[in-house]
């Protein structure tokens, strides 16, 4: 390489360094902002996680303290006074509150607690279905039979998670109305369903026997 070429290369290198230095002076703040943003974002994420963990732990401690009370009414009152920061946590809290309220004989308040969950679109559908189911079972003596039947039929629709439990309740409604054959048809269908669990299987078989019929026997019965 000639001296001339070497000189030209050195000049070009100096020009590039000079341009780079000017660009850094003009736009270097952007890199600083990006770095601060990344670091700040990571710090905020960790802070949020810590806050979430702390809130969950506090909620758990409060619930355990409430459940430790032997008196149902006191337990229900303490649970009702607790607040949760997330829809899921609030749903679980209301389930526990409703149970305590029902045990204390405060059925109306228990139904109200469950209804709040069933109408909350921010919680998973299964939570809403469970809340509706439990509320219906608490209204066996107060809600008109036709209305209860209609709502249980909705919960018993194909693919519903509580389908078989709702069918069991429908069979009990059939029995209360003297429709024994309809009840037996439902109960036998539950026994033959591939998704039936052992507990429900046993309950249904006992009702069938009590009605004077023979269960469609499956393994485990």
C-alpha positions, 0 to 999 in steps of 0.5 A: 500500500502506498503512502498516499493510500495510507494517508487517505485511509487515516483521513477517512478513519478520522472523519468517521470517528469525528462523525461518530463523536458528533452523532453520539453528542447529538443522539447519545441521550436516546441510548441513555433513555433506552437503557434507563427504560430497560432497567426501570422496566425490569425494576418495576416488574420485580416491584409489581411481582413483590407487591402481588406476592405480598398482597396474596400472602396478606390475604392468605393470612387474613383468611386463615385467621378468620377460618380459625374462629369456631363460631360460624357467625363470627367467622362469616363477619370476619371473612366479609370484612376482608378485601381481596386485590384480584377478581380471583382472590375475591371470588375465593373469599366470597365462596368461603364467606358464603359457606360460613354465612350458610352455616350460621343460618344467614342464607340470604347473605350467603346467596348474595355473596354467591350471586356477586361471584356469578355476576362477575365477568372478571372471574373464570366461567367455572367460578361463575357456574359454581357460584350459581349452582351453590346459590340454587341449592340454597334456594331449594325452599324459597325459589319457585320449582319451575325457575330452579329447574330452568336454571339447573337445565342451563347448568346441565347443557352439553359440555358444561363443567357442572353438567352431571351435578345439575342433572342430579339436582334435576332428578331430585326436583323430579322426585319432589314433583312425583315424577319418579320415572323421569328421575330414574331416567336421569339418574341411570343416565348419570351412572352410565356417563363416562365423566361421572366420579365415584362420589356422584356414582355412589350417591346416585346409586343410593337414590335409585335403590331408595326409589325401588329400582336397580342401578345400572351397575358399573365398576366401583358401585 
